[in-house]
Amino acid sequence: MSDAAQPTAAEVRAAAEAVKTALDRHLAAVERRSGEEDPAVYDAFNELAAAAEAYDELLYDRYDEVTPFEIPGEDTMPPYTGPEEPSALSVLIRRDYEVAEPQRLMAQARRVEAADGEGPGAETSDTVHGALGLLFGEFEPDEIASRHKEFGLEEGDSTLWVTAADESAEPGEWLEAPFEQVDPQRVVCRFDVSAVFDEEFDDGLDGDEGDGDGDLPELDEDLDTDLDTDLDEDGEPARLEADR
């Protein structure tokens, strides 16, 4: 997209305000719903989805940023049939990673062992599965997600589902099979992140080639070049962030 075709900051902010307005209208429609098939709720839902999509596109065009959520459409999830006033909920999260740099992963695990006083040479950090267990036991999943490159990982798809329940489960009730009995019709909301969304966006841009708008700016492919070069002779990162 050429600079002349970029949306203005005012247009992006106007789109953000449209999302806020659509949120208020959706909530008002839900509060006034006359039944589970109330058309006003569906209309408000569709308006909110359209406003969010427009804002996401303008935000990307102007700032190369995206929103961290996607409103589910009717073609991805069945209609919600759970309780209108849930007394309990479950949050289901899946994040996929590729072990892109095993040596970096194990080097981080050795540093954790050293900090814990176990000393070098512990068997736990000498295998990939042992290093993964050590690191995920040491760091919160959200911190690993935000610092995945430091641990030699590459992000894949991720999703978060919020499901409604009539009552809380008994302690230990579902631990043996925590993800087997998810009812899609009780999903209150979901938030998906996937490279496929970027591919769909790129496909749309490819269809506009040759329209005289100019060349697309190239995006940086590697934002972690400094870290990749700061390895000591043992293959360990020369410097780690102090906060955990």
Buried (B, 14 or more C-beta within 10 A) or exposed (E): BEEEEBBEEEBBEBBBEBBEEBBEBBEEBBEEBEEEEBEBBEEBBBBBBBBBBBBBBBBBBBEEEBBEBBBBEEEEBEEBEBBEEBEEEBEBEEBEBEBBBEBBBBBBBBBBBEEEEBEEEBEBBEEBEBBBBBBEEBBEEEBBBEBBBBBBBEBEEBBBBBBBBEEEEEEEEEEEEEEEEEEBEBBEEBBBBBEEBEEEBEEEEEEEEEEEEEEEEEEEEEEEEEBEEEBEEEEBBEEBEEEE
